[in-house]
């Protein structure tokens, strides 16, 4: 079973539209982070099962039941309030939940050494059904990492504890995008691809940090980010550009002003480092990226006009992808994509 992850507004791509496309292609499960993300999909008419991978807040249990969301649980309090809400709602069927086990990430989940006590709390819940058990890897892109072996061993031990307490889940899952490829033994019968759905992977590495020969699935980035030039001017030699005057023209130059900045998600660390494409040619970002505007040098692109299309990110070979931005900004493509703000219009083709 595949659970297509559309959390964080589908990694900046638009959760509702991506969920509709995935559902149209046959997706029966979607993964989100929170109750409000799940409710938004339901209100948009999404019928697929929705997994709340980070559970729910106290006070949201009625919405979880009303909108038929499937929450992750790992705390006794969550079990108690959800069980009480299910009882009060007189739901015709037990509410399905997925138990999260912490096998070494030390973030969320039942600690693997506290499972027996947790099972005692589960036994008291009369209106809940344990449909799934899952965990999450800390370093699934490390193809020969000891931590992955340890986490898998702990997860297998946790499954044994649950079975001894009579818990036989329908779904068992651990694999995200990287683990689907690097750890086939972690696929079980349910996987959770995320960033790979949108065309990206973290690079696979060996435990020594060197690149691995392993490659991800054959995917292509699906997002292009474009804008248009709103201003052009000639810049004399010696003139400075933008806030802080961090860039000074060494010779006469022609510059273009773009109507986007860090409020739109263009990382400020790309100031005087990044580039855009105009007519297929590189135009370097000069000066400091501001909240709403970015300046690029178009001296080497004669004939550039106001209103001309500018490519920030594009999915075709030879263009700029989220990895280029991520490397320059010392981050990962996840952040580059998720940072594209809601004020940037999305158009779906």
Buried (B, 14 or more C-beta within 10 A) or exposed (E): BBBBBBBBBBBBBBBBBBBBBBBEEEBEBBBBBBBBBBBBBBEEEBEBBBBBBBBBBEEBBBBBBEBBBBBBBBBBEBBBBBBEBBBEBEBEEBBBBBBBBBBBBEEBBBBBEEBEEBBEBBEEBEBBEBBBBBBBBBBBBBBBBEBBEEBBEBBEBBBEBBEEBEBEBBBBBBBBBBBBBBBEEBBBEBBBBBBBBBBBBBEBBBBEEEEBEBEBEEBEBBBBBBBBBEEBEEBEEEBBBBEEEEBEBEEEBBBBBBBBBBBBBBBEBBBBBBBBBBBEEBBBBBBBBBEEBBBBBBBEBEEBEEEBEBBBBBBEEEBBBBBBBBEBBEBBBBBBBBBBBEEBEBEEE
